[in-house]
Amino acid sequence: MLLEMDQSEVIHLIESPEDLKIKVSEAMQVLHEAASGSEVGDQLGSLWRTALIGKAGQPDNGQEQAPML
């Protein structure tokens, strides 16, 4: 998804952590839907849950960086 974006949009995401987090979440959802039911899908689902709730089941307080794709 990032490769398809204009340079100005990428710069905006670099400057806006909350918007970057939203974009990464959207990308994770697309990957999760594309791989549903497969072993890869199960692994992505695990990553997706980790990204949503943070490490060790603790809610994400916004201070940790989102997983890199």
mmCIF file of the N, C-alpha and C atoms, coordinates in Angstrom:
data_MODEL
# 
_entry.id   MODEL 
# 
loop_
_atom_site.group_PDB 
_atom_site.id 
_atom_site.type_symbol 
_atom_site.label_atom_id 
_atom_site.label_alt_id 
_atom_site.label_comp_id 
_atom_site.label_asym_id 
_atom_site.label_entity_id 
_atom_site.label_seq_id 
_atom_site.pdbx_PDB_ins_code 
_atom_site.Cartn_x 
_atom_site.Cartn_y 
_atom_site.Cartn_z 
_atom_site.occupancy 
_atom_site.B_iso_or_equiv 
_atom_site.pdbx_formal_charge 
_atom_site.auth_seq_id 
_atom_site.auth_comp_id 
_atom_site.auth_asym_id 
_atom_site.auth_atom_id 
_atom_site.pdbx_PDB_model_num 
ATOM 1   N N  . MET A 1 1  ? 0.816  -1.193  0.000  1.00 0.00 ? 1  MET A N  1 
ATOM 2   C CA . MET A 1 1  ? 0.000  0.000   0.000  1.00 0.00 ? 1  MET A CA 1 
ATOM 3   C C  . MET A 1 1  ? 0.862  1.261   0.000  1.00 0.00 ? 1  MET A C  1 
ATOM 4   N N  . LEU A 1 2  ? 1.953  1.226   0.752  1.00 0.00 ? 2  LEU A N  1 
ATOM 5   C CA . LEU A 1 2  ? 2.812  2.407   0.807  1.00 0.00 ? 2  LEU A CA 1 
ATOM 6   C C  . LEU A 1 2  ? 3.449  2.709   -0.546 1.00 0.00 ? 2  LEU A C  1 
ATOM 7   N N  . LEU A 1 3  ? 3.740  1.658   -1.302 1.00 0.00 ? 3  LEU A N  1 
ATOM 8   C CA . LEU A 1 3  ? 4.368  1.860   -2.606 1.00 0.00 ? 3  LEU A CA 1 
ATOM 9   C C  . LEU A 1 3  ? 3.443  2.561   -3.584 1.00 0.00 ? 3  LEU A C  1 
ATOM 10  N N  . GLU A 1 4  ? 2.142  2.446   -3.374 1.00 0.00 ? 4  GLU A N  1 
ATOM 11  C CA . GLU A 1 4  ? 1.169  3.055   -4.263 1.00 0.00 ? 4  GLU A CA 1 
ATOM 12  C C  . GLU A 1 4  ? 0.829  4.494   -3.871 1.00 0.00 ? 4  GLU A C  1 
ATOM 13  N N  . MET A 1 5  ? 1.356  4.953   -2.765 1.00 0.00 ? 5  MET A N  1 
ATOM 14  C CA . MET A 1 5  ? 1.000  6.284   -2.264 1.00 0.00 ? 5  MET A CA 1 
ATOM 15  C C  . MET A 1 5  ? 1.893  7.367   -2.851 1.00 0.00 ? 5  MET A C  1 
ATOM 16  N N  . ASP A 1 6  ? 1.328  8.571   -2.922 1.00 0.00 ? 6  ASP A N  1 
ATOM 17  C CA . ASP A 1 6  ? 2.119  9.728   -3.324 1.00 0.00 ? 6  ASP A CA 1 
ATOM 18  C C  . ASP A 1 6  ? 3.150  10.029  -2.240 1.00 0.00 ? 6  ASP A C  1 
ATOM 19  N N  . GLN A 1 7  ? 4.241  10.640  -2.650 1.00 0.00 ? 7  GLN A N  1 
ATOM 20  C CA . GLN A 1 7  ? 5.301  10.983  -1.702 1.00 0.00 ? 7  GLN A CA 1 
ATOM 21  C C  . GLN A 1 7  ? 4.766  11.889  -0.595 1.00 0.00 ? 7  GLN A C  1 
ATOM 22  N N  . SER A 1 8  ? 3.883  12.815  -0.933 1.00 0.00 ? 8  SER A N  1 
ATOM 23  C CA . SER A 1 8  ? 3.350  13.731  0.077  1.00 0.00 ? 8  SER A CA 1 
ATOM 24  C C  . SER A 1 8  ? 2.519  12.985  1.122  1.00 0.00 ? 8  SER A C  1 
ATOM 25  N N  . GLU A 1 9  ? 1.798  11.932  0.702  1.00 0.00 ? 9  GLU A N  1 
ATOM 26  C CA . GLU A 1 9  ? 1.032  11.135  1.658  1.00 0.00 ? 9  GLU A CA 1 
ATOM 27  C C  . GLU A 1 9  ? 1.953  10.371  2.605  1.00 0.00 ? 9  GLU A C  1 
ATOM 28  N N  . VAL A 1 10 ? 3.040  9.824   2.072  1.00 0.00 ? 10 VAL A N  1 
ATOM 29  C CA . VAL A 1 10 ? 3.998  9.093   2.906  1.00 0.00 ? 10 VAL A CA 1 
ATOM 30  C C  . VAL A 1 10 ? 4.631  10.037  3.920  1.00 0.00 ? 10 VAL A C  1 
ATOM 31  N N  . ILE A 1 11 ? 4.996  11.219  3.488  1.00 0.00 ? 11 ILE A N  1 
ATOM 32  C CA . ILE A 1 11 ? 5.577  12.209  4.401  1.00 0.00 ? 11 ILE A CA 1 
ATOM 33  C C  . ILE A 1 11 ? 4.584  12.563  5.501  1.00 0.00 ? 11 ILE A C  1 
ATOM 34  N N  . HIS A 1 12 ? 3.318  12.714  5.114  1.00 0.00 ? 12 HIS A N  1 
ATOM 35  C CA . HIS A 1 12 ? 2.286  13.007  6.108  1.00 0.00 ? 12 HIS A CA 1 
ATOM 36  C C  . HIS A 1 12 ? 2.210  11.901  7.165  1.00 0.00 ? 12 HIS A C  1 
ATOM 37  N N  . LEU A 1 13 ? 2.282  10.638  6.717  1.00 0.00 ? 13 LEU A N  1 
ATOM 38  C CA . LEU A 1 13 ? 2.218  9.518   7.657  1.00 0.00 ? 13 LEU A CA 1 
ATOM 39  C C  . LEU A 1 13 ? 3.420  9.497   8.591  1.00 0.00 ? 13 LEU A C  1 
ATOM 40  N N  . ILE A 1 14 ? 4.578  9.876   8.073  1.00 0.00 ? 14 ILE A N  1 
ATOM 41  C CA . ILE A 1 14 ? 5.781  9.939   8.906  1.00 0.00 ? 14 ILE A CA 1 
ATOM 42  C C  . ILE A 1 14 ? 5.606  11.000  9.993  1.00 0.00 ? 14 ILE A C  1 
ATOM 43  N N  . GLU A 1 15 ? 4.950  12.080  9.649  1.00 0.00 ? 15 GLU A N  1 
ATOM 44  C CA . GLU A 1 15 ? 4.769  13.186  10.587 1.00 0.00 ? 15 GLU A CA 1 
ATOM 45  C C  . GLU A 1 15 ? 3.570  12.997  11.512 1.00 0.00 ? 15 GLU A C  1 
ATOM 46  N N  . SER A 1 16 ? 2.704  12.036  11.204 1.00 0.00 ? 16 SER A N  1 
ATOM 47  C CA . SER A 1 16 ? 1.493  11.831  11.993 1.00 0.00 ? 16 SER A CA 1 
ATOM 48  C C  . SER A 1 16 ? 1.397  10.377  12.453 1.00 0.00 ? 16 SER A C  1 
ATOM 49  N N  . PRO A 1 17 ? 1.916  10.072  13.637 1.00 0.00 ? 17 PRO A N  1 
ATOM 50  C CA . PRO A 1 17 ? 1.906  8.686   14.123 1.00 0.00 ? 17 PRO A CA 1 
ATOM 51  C C  . PRO A 1 17 ? 0.509  8.064   14.171 1.00 0.00 ? 17 PRO A C  1 
ATOM 52  N N  . GLU A 1 18 ? -0.491 8.834   14.519 1.00 0.00 ? 18 GLU A N  1 
ATOM 53  C CA . GLU A 1 18 ? -1.854 8.289   14.597 1.00 0.00 ? 18 GLU A CA 1 
ATOM 54  C C  . GLU A 1 18 ? -2.362 7.892   13.209 1.00 0.00 ? 18 GLU A C  1 
ATOM 55  N N  . ASP A 1 19 ? -2.125 8.720   12.200 1.00 0.00 ? 19 ASP A N  1 
ATOM 56  C CA . ASP A 1 19 ? -2.537 8.380   10.836 1.00 0.00 ? 19 ASP A CA 1 
ATOM 57  C C  . ASP A 1 19 ? -1.747 7.187   10.310 1.00 0.00 ? 19 ASP A C  1 
ATOM 58  N N  . LEU A 1 20 ? -0.477 7.093   10.674 1.00 0.00 ? 20 LEU A N  1 
ATOM 59  C CA . LEU A 1 20 ? 0.335  5.942   10.276 1.00 0.00 ? 20 LEU A CA 1 
ATOM 60  C C  . LEU A 1 20 ? -0.224 4.668   10.899 1.00 0.00 ? 20 LEU A C  1 
ATOM 61  N N  . LYS A 1 21 ? -0.593 4.749   12.153 1.00 0.00 ? 21 LYS A N  1 
ATOM 62  C CA . LYS A 1 21 ? -1.166 3.592   12.834 1.00 0.00 ? 21 LYS A CA 1 
ATOM 63  C C  . LYS A 1 21 ? -2.453 3.133   12.150 1.00 0.00 ? 21 LYS A C  1 
ATOM 64  N N  . ILE A 1 22 ? -3.275 4.071   11.729 1.00 0.00 ? 22 ILE A N  1 
ATOM 65  C CA . ILE A 1 22 ? -4.513 3.752   11.013 1.00 0.00 ? 22 ILE A CA 1 
ATOM 66  C C  . ILE A 1 22 ? -4.195 3.075   9.688  1.00 0.00 ? 22 ILE A C  1 
ATOM 67  N N  . LYS A 1 23 ? -3.232 3.605   8.961  1.00 0.00 ? 23 LYS A N  1 
ATOM 68  C CA . LYS A 1 23 ? -2.861 3.038   7.660  1.00 0.00 ? 23 LYS A CA 1 
ATOM 69  C C  . LYS A 1 23 ? -2.302 1.632   7.815  1.00 0.00 ? 23 LYS A C  1 
ATOM 70  N N  . VAL A 1 24 ? -1.474 1.410   8.829  1.00 0.00 ? 24 VAL A N  1 
ATOM 71  C CA . VAL A 1 24 ? -0.931 0.073   9.073  1.00 0.00 ? 24 VAL A CA 1 
ATOM 72  C C  . VAL A 1 24 ? -2.067 -0.876  9.448  1.00 0.00 ? 24 VAL A C  1 
ATOM 73  N N  . SER A 1 25 ? -3.010 -0.407  10.246 1.00 0.00 ? 25 SER A N  1 
ATOM 74  C CA . SER A 1 25 ? -4.154 -1.226  10.620 1.00 0.00 ? 25 SER A CA 1 
ATOM 75  C C  . SER A 1 25 ? -4.961 -1.632  9.388  1.00 0.00 ? 25 SER A C  1 
ATOM 76  N N  . GLU A 1 26 ? -5.172 -0.696  8.470  1.00 0.00 ? 26 GLU A N  1 
ATOM 77  C CA . GLU A 1 26 ? -5.887 -0.995  7.226  1.00 0.00 ? 26 GLU A CA 1 
ATOM 78  C C  . GLU A 1 26 ? -5.132 -2.047  6.409  1.00 0.00 ? 26 GLU A C  1 
ATOM 79  N N  . ALA A 1 27 ? -3.817 -1.912  6.321  1.00 0.00 ? 27 ALA A N  1 
ATOM 80  C CA . ALA A 1 27 ? -3.009 -2.869  5.565  1.00 0.00 ? 27 ALA A CA 1 
ATOM 81  C C  . ALA A 1 27 ? -3.068 -4.252  6.207  1.00 0.00 ? 27 ALA A C  1 
ATOM 82  N N  . MET A 1 28 ? -3.005 -4.303  7.537  1.00 0.00 ? 28 MET A N  1 
ATOM 83  C CA . MET A 1 28 ? -3.090 -5.579  8.239  1.00 0.00 ? 28 MET A CA 1 
ATOM 84  C C  . MET A 1 28 ? -4.447 -6.247  7.994  1.00 0.00 ? 28 MET A C  1 
ATOM 85  N N  . GLN A 1 29 ? -5.503 -5.455  7.961  1.00 0.00 ? 29 GLN A N  1 
ATOM 86  C CA . GLN A 1 29 ? -6.839 -5.995  7.717  1.00 0.00 ? 29 GLN A CA 1 
ATOM 87  C C  . GLN A 1 29 ? -6.922 -6.586  6.310  1.00 0.00 ? 29 GLN A C  1 
ATOM 88  N N  . VAL A 1 30 ? -6.381 -5.893  5.319  1.00 0.00 ? 30 VAL A N  1 
ATOM 89  C CA . VAL A 1 30 ? -6.378 -6.396  3.943  1.00 0.00 ? 30 VAL A CA 1 
ATOM 90  C C  . VAL A 1 30 ? -5.618 -7.709  3.864  1.00 0.00 ? 30 VAL A C  1 
ATOM 91  N N  . LEU A 1 31 ? -4.444 -7.771  4.473  1.00 0.00 ? 31 LEU A N  1 
ATOM 92  C CA . LEU A 1 31 ? -3.660 -9.004  4.477  1.00 0.00 ? 31 LEU A CA 1 
ATOM 93  C C  . LEU A 1 31 ? -4.390 -10.132 5.194  1.00 0.00 ? 31 LEU A C  1 
ATOM 94  N N  . HIS A 1 32 ? -5.008 -9.801  6.297  1.00 0.00 ? 32 HIS A N  1 
ATOM 95  C CA . HIS A 1 32 ? -5.745 -10.802 7.067  1.00 0.00 ? 32 HIS A CA 1 
ATOM 96  C C  . HIS A 1 32 ? -6.895 -11.381 6.237  1.00 0.00 ? 32 HIS A C  1 
ATOM 97  N N  . GLU A 1 33 ? -7.647 -10.524 5.573  1.00 0.00 ? 33 GLU A N  1 
ATOM 98  C CA . GLU A 1 33 ? -8.766 -10.971 4.749  1.00 0.00 ? 33 GLU A CA 1 
ATOM 99  C C  . GLU A 1 33 ? -8.282 -11.798 3.559  1.00 0.00 ? 33 GLU A C  1 
ATOM 100 N N  . ALA A 1 34 ? -7.172 -11.418 2.963  1.00 0.00 ? 34 ALA A N  1 
ATOM 101 C CA . ALA A 1 34 ? -6.647 -12.127 1.800  1.00 0.00 ? 34 ALA A CA 1 
ATOM 102 C C  . ALA A 1 34 ? -6.147 -13.515 2.161  1.00 0.00 ? 34 ALA A C  1 
ATOM 103 N N  . ALA A 1 35 ? -5.686 -13.695 3.378  1.00 0.00 ? 35 ALA A N  1 
ATOM 104 C CA . ALA A 1 35 ? -5.081 -14.960 3.777  1.00 0.00 ? 35 ALA A CA 1 
ATOM 105 C C  . ALA A 1 35 ? -5.970 -15.779 4.713  1.00 0.00 ? 35 ALA A C  1 
ATOM 106 N N  . SER A 1 36 ? -7.232 -15.419 4.844  1.00 0.00 ? 36 SER A N  1 
ATOM 107 C CA . SER A 1 36 ? -8.127 -16.116 5.769  1.00 0.00 ? 36 SER A CA 1 
ATOM 108 C C  . SER A 1 36 ? -8.167 -17.607 5.477  1.00 0.00 ? 36 SER A C  1 
ATOM 109 N N  . GLY A 1 37 ? -8.096 -18.394 6.529  1.00 0.00 ? 37 GLY A N  1 
ATOM 110 C CA . GLY A 1 37 ? -8.218 -19.828 6.420  1.00 0.00 ? 37 GLY A CA 1 
ATOM 111 C C  . GLY A 1 37 ? -6.934 -20.570 6.109  1.00 0.00 ? 37 GLY A C  1 
ATOM 112 N N  . SER A 1 38 ? -5.854 -19.872 5.874  1.00 0.00 ? 38 SER A N  1 
ATOM 113 C CA . SER A 1 38 ? -4.590 -20.542 5.582  1.00 0.00 ? 38 SER A CA 1 
ATOM 114 C C  . SER A 1 38 ? -3.657 -20.421 6.777  1.00 0.00 ? 38 SER A C  1 
ATOM 115 N N  . GLU A 1 39 ? -2.548 -21.142 6.737  1.00 0.00 ? 39 GLU A N  1 
ATOM 116 C CA . GLU A 1 39 ? -1.556 -21.027 7.805  1.00 0.00 ? 39 GLU A CA 1 
ATOM 117 C C  . GLU A 1 39 ? -1.027 -19.602 7.885  1.00 0.00 ? 39 GLU A C  1 
ATOM 118 N N  . VAL A 1 40 ? -0.802 -18.993 6.719  1.00 0.00 ? 40 VAL A N  1 
ATOM 119 C CA . VAL A 1 40 ? -0.350 -17.603 6.685  1.00 0.00 ? 40 VAL A CA 1 
ATOM 120 C C  . VAL A 1 40 ? -1.413 -16.713 7.314  1.00 0.00 ? 40 VAL A C  1 
ATOM 121 N N  . GLY A 1 41 ? -2.660 -17.009 7.021  1.00 0.00 ? 41 GLY A N  1 
ATOM 122 C CA . GLY A 1 41 ? -3.753 -16.234 7.613  1.00 0.00 ? 41 GLY A CA 1 
ATOM 123 C C  . GLY A 1 41 ? -3.774 -16.335 9.117  1.00 0.00 ? 41 GLY A C  1 
ATOM 124 N N  . ASP A 1 42 ? -3.497 -17.546 9.638  1.00 0.00 ? 42 ASP A N  1 
ATOM 125 C CA . ASP A 1 42 ? -3.436 -17.723 11.087 1.00 0.00 ? 42 ASP A CA 1 
ATOM 126 C C  . ASP A 1 42 ? -2.304 -16.903 11.697 1.00 0.00 ? 42 ASP A C  1 
ATOM 127 N N  . GLN A 1 43 ? -1.154 -16.868 11.012 1.00 0.00 ? 43 GLN A N  1 
ATOM 128 C CA . GLN A 1 43 ? -0.021 -16.084 11.501 1.00 0.00 ? 43 GLN A CA 1 
ATOM 129 C C  . GLN A 1 43 ? -0.351 -14.595 11.458 1.00 0.00 ? 43 GLN A C  1 
ATOM 130 N N  . LEU A 1 44 ? -0.988 -14.148 10.378 1.00 0.00 ? 44 LEU A N  1 
ATOM 131 C CA . LEU A 1 44 ? -1.371 -12.740 10.282 1.00 0.00 ? 44 LEU A CA 1 
ATOM 132 C C  . LEU A 1 44 ? -2.407 -12.392 11.338 1.00 0.00 ? 44 LEU A C  1 
ATOM 133 N N  . GLY A 1 45 ? -3.313 -13.328 11.604 1.00 0.00 ? 45 GLY A N  1 
ATOM 134 C CA . GLY A 1 45 ? -4.308 -13.089 12.650 1.00 0.00 ? 45 GLY A CA 1 
ATOM 135 C C  . GLY A 1 45 ? -3.659 -12.880 14.000 1.00 0.00 ? 45 GLY A C  1 
ATOM 136 N N  . SER A 1 46 ? -2.622 -13.667 14.264 1.00 0.00 ? 46 SER A N  1 
ATOM 137 C CA . SER A 1 46 ? -1.885 -13.509 15.514 1.00 0.00 ? 46 SER A CA 1 
ATOM 138 C C  . SER A 1 46 ? -1.215 -12.141 15.576 1.00 0.00 ? 46 SER A C  1 
ATOM 139 N N  . LEU A 1 47 ? -0.599 -11.743 14.473 1.00 0.00 ? 47 LEU A N  1 
ATOM 140 C CA . LEU A 1 47 ? 0.026  -10.413 14.421 1.00 0.00 ? 47 LEU A CA 1 
ATOM 141 C C  . LEU A 1 47 ? -1.019 -9.320  14.597 1.00 0.00 ? 47 LEU A C  1 
ATOM 142 N N  . TRP A 1 48 ? -2.152 -9.514  13.973 1.00 0.00 ? 48 TRP A N  1 
ATOM 143 C CA . TRP A 1 48 ? -3.240 -8.531  14.035 1.00 0.00 ? 48 TRP A CA 1 
ATOM 144 C C  . TRP A 1 48 ? -3.694 -8.347  15.481 1.00 0.00 ? 48 TRP A C  1 
ATOM 145 N N  . ARG A 1 49 ? -3.906 -9.461  16.178 1.00 0.00 ? 49 ARG A N  1 
ATOM 146 C CA . ARG A 1 49 ? -4.335 -9.367  17.580 1.00 0.00 ? 49 ARG A CA 1 
ATOM 147 C C  . ARG A 1 49 ? -3.263 -8.700  18.427 1.00 0.00 ? 49 ARG A C  1 
ATOM 148 N N  . THR A 1 50 ? -2.005 -9.042  18.188 1.00 0.00 ? 50 THR A N  1 
ATOM 149 C CA . THR A 1 50 ? -0.900 -8.441  18.940 1.00 0.00 ? 50 THR A CA 1 
ATOM 150 C C  . THR A 1 50 ? -0.865 -6.939  18.709 1.00 0.00 ? 50 THR A C  1 
ATOM 151 N N  . ALA A 1 51 ? -1.061 -6.523  17.468 1.00 0.00 ? 51 ALA A N  1 
ATOM 152 C CA . ALA A 1 51 ? -1.034 -5.090  17.148 1.00 0.00 ? 51 ALA A CA 1 
ATOM 153 C C  . ALA A 1 51 ? -2.183 -4.360  17.824 1.00 0.00 ? 51 ALA A C  1 
ATOM 154 N N  . LEU A 1 52 ? -3.337 -5.024  17.941 1.00 0.00 ? 52 LEU A N  1 
ATOM 155 C CA . LEU A 1 52 ? -4.503 -4.371  18.539 1.00 0.00 ? 52 LEU A CA 1 
ATOM 156 C C  . LEU A 1 52 ? -4.421 -4.270  20.054 1.00 0.00 ? 52 LEU A C  1 
ATOM 157 N N  . ILE A 1 53 ? -3.919 -5.326  20.701 1.00 0.00 ? 53 ILE A N  1 
ATOM 158 C CA . ILE A 1 53 ? -3.943 -5.310  22.174 1.00 0.00 ? 53 ILE A CA 1 
ATOM 159 C C  . ILE A 1 53 ? -2.596 -5.032  22.791 1.00 0.00 ? 53 ILE A C  1 
ATOM 160 N N  . GLY A 1 54 ? -1.542 -4.981  22.016 1.00 0.00 ? 54 GLY A N  1 
ATOM 161 C CA . GLY A 1 54 ? -0.218 -4.737  22.553 1.00 0.00 ? 54 GLY A CA 1 
ATOM 162 C C  . GLY A 1 54 ? 0.403  -6.008  23.098 1.00 0.00 ? 54 GLY A C  1 
ATOM 163 N N  . LYS A 1 55 ? 1.591  -5.908  23.586 1.00 0.00 ? 55 LYS A N  1 
ATOM 164 C CA . LYS A 1 55 ? 2.329  -7.065  24.090 1.00 0.00 ? 55 LYS A CA 1 
ATOM 165 C C  . LYS A 1 55 ? 1.740  -7.559  25.402 1.00 0.00 ? 55 LYS A C  1 
ATOM 166 N N  . ALA A 1 56 ? 1.809  -8.862  25.588 1.00 0.00 ? 56 ALA A N  1 
ATOM 167 C CA . ALA A 1 56 ? 1.414  -9.541  26.833 1.00 0.00 ? 56 ALA A CA 1 
ATOM 168 C C  . ALA A 1 56 ? -0.015 -9.227  27.245 1.00 0.00 ? 56 ALA A C  1 
ATOM 169 N N  . GLY A 1 57 ? -0.891 -8.962  26.242 1.00 0.00 ? 57 GLY A N  1 
ATOM 170 C CA . GLY A 1 57 ? -2.293 -8.741  26.548 1.00 0.00 ? 57 GLY A CA 1 
ATOM 171 C C  . GLY A 1 57 ? -2.608 -7.396  27.138 1.00 0.00 ? 57 GLY A C  1 
ATOM 172 N N  . GLN A 1 58 ? -1.640 -6.520  27.192 1.00 0.00 ? 58 GLN A N  1 
ATOM 173 C CA . GLN A 1 58 ? -1.868 -5.190  27.741 1.00 0.00 ? 58 GLN A CA 1 
ATOM 174 C C  . GLN A 1 58 ? -2.391 -4.274  26.649 1.00 0.00 ? 58 GLN A C  1 
ATOM 175 N N  . PRO A 1 59 ? -3.362 -3.418  26.930 1.00 0.00 ? 59 PRO A N  1 
ATOM 176 C CA . PRO A 1 59 ? -3.834 -2.477  25.918 1.00 0.00 ? 59 PRO A CA 1 
ATOM 177 C C  . PRO A 1 59 ? -2.692 -1.598  25.424 1.00 0.00 ? 59 PRO A C  1 
ATOM 178 N N  . ASP A 1 60 ? -2.714 -1.308  24.142 1.00 0.00 ? 60 ASP A N  1 
ATOM 179 C CA . ASP A 1 60 ? -1.688 -0.454  23.553 1.00 0.00 ? 60 ASP A CA 1 
ATOM 180 C C  . ASP A 1 60 ? -1.905 0.970   24.041 1.00 0.00 ? 60 ASP A C  1 
ATOM 181 N N  . ASN A 1 61 ? -0.899 1.534   24.674 1.00 0.00 ? 61 ASN A N  1 
ATOM 182 C CA . ASN A 1 61 ? -1.023 2.892   25.200 1.00 0.00 ? 61 ASN A CA 1 
ATOM 183 C C  . ASN A 1 61 ? -0.557 3.951   24.214 1.00 0.00 ? 61 ASN A C  1 
ATOM 184 N N  . GLY A 1 62 ? -0.269 3.528   22.976 1.00 0.00 ? 62 GLY A N  1 
ATOM 185 C CA . GLY A 1 62 ? 0.128  4.476   21.948 1.00 0.00 ? 62 GLY A CA 1 
ATOM 186 C C  . GLY A 1 62 ? 1.594  4.809   21.965 1.00 0.00 ? 62 GLY A C  1 
ATOM 187 N N  . GLN A 1 63 ? 2.373  4.272   22.917 1.00 0.00 ? 63 GLN A N  1 
ATOM 188 C CA . GLN A 1 63 ? 3.780  4.609   23.005 1.00 0.00 ? 63 GLN A CA 1 
ATOM 189 C C  . GLN A 1 63 ? 4.667  3.616   22.273 1.00 0.00 ? 63 GLN A C  1 
ATOM 190 N N  . GLU A 1 64 ? 4.121  2.419   21.968 1.00 0.00 ? 64 GLU A N  1 
ATOM 191 C CA . GLU A 1 64 ? 4.887  1.445   21.228 1.00 0.00 ? 64 GLU A CA 1 
ATOM 192 C C  . GLU A 1 64 ? 4.696  1.686   19.739 1.00 0.00 ? 64 GLU A C  1 
ATOM 193 N N  . GLN A 1 65 ? 5.702  1.372   18.950 1.00 0.00 ? 65 GLN A N  1 
ATOM 194 C CA . GLN A 1 65 ? 5.592  1.535   17.519 1.00 0.00 ? 65 GLN A CA 1 
ATOM 195 C C  . GLN A 1 65 ? 4.786  0.405   16.940 1.00 0.00 ? 65 GLN A C  1 
ATOM 196 N N  . ALA A 1 66 ? 4.058  0.686   15.869 1.00 0.00 ? 66 ALA A N  1 
ATOM 197 C CA . ALA A 1 66 ? 3.270  -0.329  15.178 1.00 0.00 ? 66 ALA A CA 1 
ATOM 198 C C  . ALA A 1 66 ? 4.224  -1.290  14.486 1.00 0.00 ? 66 ALA A C  1 
ATOM 199 N N  . PRO A 1 67 ? 3.808  -2.548  14.305 1.00 0.00 ? 67 PRO A N  1 
ATOM 200 C CA . PRO A 1 67 ? 4.677  -3.506  13.601 1.00 0.00 ? 67 PRO A CA 1 
ATOM 201 C C  . PRO A 1 67 ? 4.968  -3.047  12.182 1.00 0.00 ? 67 PRO A C  1 
ATOM 202 N N  . MET A 1 68 ? 6.180  -3.268  11.740 1.00 0.00 ? 68 MET A N  1 
ATOM 203 C CA . MET A 1 68 ? 6.557  -2.887  10.385 1.00 0.00 ? 68 MET A CA 1 
ATOM 204 C C  . MET A 1 68 ? 6.162  -3.998  9.433  1.00 0.00 ? 68 MET A C  1 
ATOM 205 N N  . LEU A 1 69 ? 5.657  -3.638  8.289  1.00 0.00 ? 69 LEU A N  1 
ATOM 206 C CA . LEU A 1 69 ? 5.269  -4.628  7.287  1.00 0.00 ? 69 LEU A CA 1 
ATOM 207 C C  . LEU A 1 69 ? 6.382  -4.876  6.326  1.00 0.00 ? 69 LEU A C  1 
# 
